[in-house]
Amino acid sequence: MGLCRNGLGLLIVAGTTLPMPAMSSDMVVEVYPNRPIKLVVGFPPGGGADVVARHIAMYMTEDLGQKVIIDNRPGALGNIAAAAVARSDADGYTVYLAVRPVALHKAMYSNVDYDFAEDLVPVGMVVRVPYVLVMGKHVAATTLQDALMLARGRPGAYTCASPGPSSTNHFLCEDLQKKAAVTLAHVPYNGEIPALVDVIGGRADFAVTSVVAALPYIASDSVRAMAVFADTRVSAVASVPHMKELGYGDAQAQGWCAIMAPTGTPAHAISRLNQSINAALTNAVVRKKLVQLGYVLPAAHNTPEVLETFLIEDTEKWTEILQQRRTPD
């Protein structure tokens, strides 16, 4: 994965009007952007990634002076959309909201016809996505320690739901079992909401989901939130302890959403888009809404280079986990 540094055969004015020095008559001045930008999302409308995209697009539109239009192309955990963007024109007018499963496509799928690391370049991180362990109210426990004690007494009798095999949720459940010396039966679902519905209905005992998906059910007291998989508390569920304070400090991970562009996108476009992402994330209304929804905002130093380093390290870490712990679908 390399950040492009294309030479320019024209003079670029990134979203502003500046006085220009004398120039030859054949010099072309282009303002970027000068038409709408398409932000492709690999999940259906209303899902977590779509909600993030729509919030950030609204304020990027204001900052850029051009509409940022959401294009939902669901399927294959975001890989259908990613492949489409990878094949699109590298002109700064088509970008993609990426999530971790897309970066891991080589380890998860054998028939994906693009390369995330080679065909897409980083623009900027948008949010981190914390996870939480929830428990059905039918389980006779009120704390994580009580629940683990029950599970130790009946190995394999209690279930842990996830949105699918080899998901981050699934591996966090596996990690917790290892560290707590318990055995839970994994039950895969087609998404986080179906898993939560079965936990509420007593058909599954535990689930690892994003805080974003679980928040309405936690707020309505439909499930018990046992712990967040983090080393600090999450603002949206501040009363819920984190794994580190409960003695399971290594059982932690966060998902993420980041904007990517096709490889070859001009450097001026990458820079302007990154500037716009950060402008949106400093907006008090955007920040408040995303935190209320259960997201964690990225660090202040949110550059394409920082994102590139993060993606390399994150992909290496989770590819190794997939190779070591892959389970049958």
N, C-alpha and C positions, 0 to 999 in steps of 0.2 A: 504494500500500500504506500503510494508516494504522493505527496502533494504536488499538484501541477504548477509549473512556473513558466507558462507559455509566453513567448515574445509577442508583442502586439504590433500589428501593422497599421494601427490607427490610434488616435488619441481618445482615451476613455475618460468620461466624466461620470463618476459613480454617484448617480442620484442627486446631482447638484449642478448649479450653473455658476461657472467661474469665468472671470475675464481671461481671454486667451492671448498669448503673445502672437506676434506675427508668425504666420505659417504659410507654407507653399499652397498653391491653389488646389493641388491634388490630395491634400491632407483631409481625411474624413474624421469628423467628430461624432462620436456615438455616446448617448446618455444611457447608462445602465441603472435600472431596467427601464425599457421604453414600451413594454407590453406586459400583460399578465404572466405570472409565474405559476406553474402547476406543482403542487405538493402532493405526491402520490403516497397513499397510505395502504398498507397491505392487509387491512382488517376492515370489517363492515362498519357502516355508520353507527354511532352510539357506543362503540367499544372504547376501551381505555386509550388506545393509540389515536383513535379518531377524535376523541375529546381533547387530548393534548394538541393535536394538529390544528383543530379549529380555534382553540384559544390563542395559540402562537401565531397562526395565520392572520387572525383579525388585527393584531397589533403590528405584525410585519407589513401588512397592507398599508397601514397608516404611515409607517416609517419609510417604506419604499416608494410610496406614491403610485403603486400599481397593485392590482388585486393579486392576492395569493389564493389560488383556487384549489380546494381539496378534491382529489381524484381517488376514490376508494376502489382498490382492486384486490379483494380478499382471496386467500387461498394459500395452502402450503406454508403456514406460519409466516406469511409475508414474502415468501420467495418469488411468487408470481409477479408481484409488484416490483420487487427488486430487480428481477431479470428484465422487466419492461423498461425500467429507468436506465439500467446498464446499457441497453441497446438504443436509447434515445439520443437525440442530438446533444452534444456537450457544449451548450451555449449559455447555460445559466438560467434557462427558462423551464427546466424540468428537474425537480429534486425529489428526494425520497426520505420518508421518516422511518429509520431503521430501528430494529429491536434485536436483542441478543440472538434469538434462534436463526436469524438471517446470517449473522456473522459466522455461525457454526454450521452452515449448510453442508460443507464438505464432510463433516463428521456425522451428519444426520441423514443426508440423502445422497444417493448415488447417481441420480439422473437430473440434477440441476444444471442448466446450460449457461451458467455465467459464473464468474469468480468474484465474490464480494471484495476480497482484498486487492484484486487487480482492476476490476471494472468500475469501482466506486471510490470516491475520495471524500474525506471528512470535511464538513462545514462547521458544525458546532453541536455540542450537547444541548439537549432541551430539558430533560428531567431524568432523575433517578427514580426507580420504582421499588419501594420497600415491600417486604413480604411479612405475613403474619400467620401464626398457627391459631386456628379457631377450632372449637370443640362444640359438639351438639349438647344441648341442655339435658338430653336424656342420659348422658354419661354422669355417673355418680361421683363427680369431682368438681372442685372449684378452683384449684391451683394446678400449675403445670406439674409440680412434684407429686400431688395426689393422683393426677392422671397417669403419670409415668409409673407410679406404684401399682395402679390397677393393671396397666399393660404388662408389667413384669410378671404379675401373678397369672396372666392368661396369654402366653405368647401366641401371636397370630390371630387372636380372637377379635381385636379391635382393628378398625380400618382407617386408612389415611388416604383421602381423596386428593387428586391433583388434576390439572387440565390435560394430562397426557404423559405417556412414558417419555423419558429423556428431557422433560421440561425442567427448568430451574426449580420449580415447585417440587417436583418429584425428587430431585437430588437433595434438596434441603430436608425433606422428610427422611430420606435415607441417612443423611448426615446426623440428624438428631437421633435416630434410632441407634446408630453406632456409638455416639457419645453418651447416650443415656442407657445403653445396654438393654434395649427393648426391641420387640419384634411386632411390627404392625403390618397388616395386609394392605398392599397398595391397590387402590381402585382408580383406574384412569377414567376421566370424563372428557367430553368434547367441549372444554372451556371451563372457566372458573365459576360462572353463575350456576350451571347445572350441578357442579360439585357442592356449592354452598346450599342449593335447594335441598339436596339429599341429606346434608348435615342437619339442616333445620328440620327436615322430616323424619330424622332418626334412622335413615337408611345408610348413612355413613357416620363414623364417629368423630374423625378429625379431618381437617383439610388445611393445606398450605396454599394460600392465595395472596394476591397483591392486596395491600391495604386499600387501594382504590376500589377493588371489587367488593371487599368485605365490609367497607365502612358503613354503608346503609344498614346492613344486618347487625353490625356491632352497635350502631346508634339506636336501633329499635329493640335491642336486647333479644334478638332472635338466635344469636350464637354467643358463646363465651370466647373472648379474645384472650388467649393464654400468654402469648409472647410474640414480639416482633423479632425477626431475624436480623439483628443489627447490634452495634455496640453503643448506641445512644437511643433515646426514646424518639418516637416519631410524633411530630406536632399534632397531626390529625387525630391520633389516639394516644395522647400524652399520658393517660392513666395506665396504659398497658406496659408491663415491664419488657425489657429487651433481654435477649438470650445471655448476654455477657453478665448482667447483674444476677441472673439465675444460675450462673455457673457453667454455661455452655457458650463461651465466648467465640469459639471457632465456628459455631453453627450460624453463619451469617452470609448474606449476599443481597445485592440489589439488582433489579433489572434496570434497563435504561431505554430512553428514546433519543435518537440523535439524527440530525439532518445530514444526508449524504448527497453527492452530485456525481454525475457520470465522469469517469476519468477523462481528462482533456478539457474540462471546463476551465475557462480562463481564470487566471489568478485574481483579476479585478472583481470578477463575479463572486468567487469564493469569499473574498475579503468583504465585499458589500453585504452579502447574505449573512456572514458571521456577525458583522456589525449590527445588522437588523435583528438577528436572534437575541443578541445581548441587550439591545435596546428594549425589546419586548420583555425580557426577563427582569429588567430593572423597573418596569412599570409596576407601580404599587397594586393596581387592580389585578394584573396577571399573577403577580407573586402571591397575593392573598388567595385568589381562586385556586391556583394549582396546589398550594399547601393545604387548603381546606379539603381538596379532593383526595389528599393522601400522598401527594408526590413530594419528593425532595429536590430542591433546586440545585443546579450545578455550582461548583466553586466560581468565584469571581473571575479567575483567569481562564476563560472559556474560549480558547483559540482552536483553529483547525489542527495545529501541531500538538496541542495537549490532548485533543480527542484522538488523534492518530496514535499517540503513545498508549493511551488507555485501551484502544481497540486491539492493538497488538497484544498487550499483556492479558486483557480479558479473554481474548480468543484462545490464546495459548493455555490459559488456566482451565477454561471450560472444555476445550477439546481434549485435554488430558483427563478430565473427570469423565467425559463421555466414553473415552477409550477404556478407562479402568473399570467403570461401573455400569456400562450399558446393560440393560435388561431386555428380555424379549418383549416385543410390542404385544 
